[in-house]
Amino acid sequence: MPDGPSPDFGVYLQGRDPGGFDWDSRWVRWPDFWLPPSSTELEVVLREALRRSVTERVEIACTGGVGRTGTALACLVALDGVLGDAAIDYVRRQYSHRALETPWQKRFAKTFAKPDSLL
């Protein structure tokens, strides 16, 4: 667990259930270096994270903090209206230049949100 205050809400992107936490959390099944089996489930969880981030401390994490986390952050940015390559570029500038490790993670993030599905 990193130093600092605990989140109010956590989104955990893991191949296996990470177990319980002392805060509200959601687990998205997502094997390392791959994609989540359900983009619909990911969208529901990320929309909740986006909504809650207005007033609460939200954590989004995987094991390494680069591929899955970066992909989820690009998807979150897309849900907020920045689409395609611009979402990936934003995450790489603001979070980690190594974010989104595989070609399929990049493709997934580029096509994650369509304009008619925005909040």
Beta strands, then each sheet from edge to edge (+ up, - down):
strand 1: 9-14
strand 2: 24-29
strand 3: 58-61
sheet 1: 2+ 1+ 3+
end
